[in-house]
């Protein structure tokens, strides 16, 4: 023990300053705070999910909810034991019901202002907690990652670039010309497995998506980010100062009670609504990507839910459902029995007295139905 202490003391004397020590010995001395984005409108999997109970609070793949699976995935030595959750203030009780650990903090958003404002609030918290400018991993609560070990290795790769000032996103090797995802074009290599970002391309048509896949230069945009809190706030100040100003005021005026930081509503609603991609990633010269195969899906539609359940060999319909001359159907019902005859590629969702029947290839349109019912409630 004494020898180890002496070696550490010598290292500290040899390297001038904390950053140089970290640069020499690696990411393990720089804490990573996991930040889970748990907001959402609950519209893409309507009527199964809704604004009061978005899909991350539902057990869509196994016995655990998506939020519970996300939290379990972040319980490794890579991350600080405290977990930060970004959510609507009204969802705080839902989160508490699903959190078994004591070490968590909820940052409550009084209204939705997209991911850029949410990320600023999280970065302000991390800076307050650790003025040494630790890293934070920003991850949605409703993603499926079936290879958590590969995900942790990708975070390890990304950490050095993030420590050196890059805002790193995680690219998913595209399996098909998916039109519902954004795409990231890689540029030159920064380090092994880490690349500068040349361009972001939002949700292309099928022909363009196929060209992206065939080129071998693009990855799907996972929406997961790793960055230093200070660097991210600097970039927001450069490109979207109004977002930073409004969220800083909302954070300063927040009401704190136990494990809840409730952002001030009047200040927060003045923050322009913008995503991290548009606000920062498409404009900064410090965007980087780590392409990875982590078994990822954002469960952003009934099509993706069906595909993931099939891939994981999870049943796509209740036990007593009868499919006669029918195939590739997704059935989810909270009570009434559903039977399908002579159809393919169909979803039938029954929840809370509402019935949705859809062609799975039109899953992206479900949010329009949800929006209609929001404007015309029962």
Secondary structure as UniProt FT lines:
FT   HELIX           2..14
FT   HELIX           18..25
FT   HELIX           27..29
FT   STRAND          32..37
FT   TURN            44..48
FT   HELIX           55..57
FT   HELIX           66..73
FT   TURN            77..78
FT   STRAND          83..88
FT   HELIX           89..91
FT   HELIX           92..98
FT   STRAND          104..109
FT   HELIX           114..129
FT   TURN            131..133
FT   STRAND          135..140
FT   TURN            141..142
FT   STRAND          144..145
FT   HELIX           148..163
FT   TURN            164..165
FT   STRAND          167..173
FT   STRAND          183..191
FT   TURN            192..193
FT   STRAND          194..201
FT   HELIX           206..215
FT   STRAND          218..228
FT   HELIX           229..239
FT   HELIX           241..252
FT   STRAND          255..257
FT   TURN            258..259
FT   STRAND          260..262
FT   HELIX           265..268
FT   TURN            269..270
FT   HELIX           277..281
FT   TURN            282..283
FT   STRAND          287..292
FT   STRAND          296..297
FT   HELIX           302..311
FT   TURN            312..313
FT   TURN            319..320
FT   STRAND          322..324
FT   STRAND          330..333
FT   STRAND          339..341
FT   STRAND          346..351
FT   TURN            352..353
FT   STRAND          354..359
FT   HELIX           360..365
FT   HELIX           366..375
//
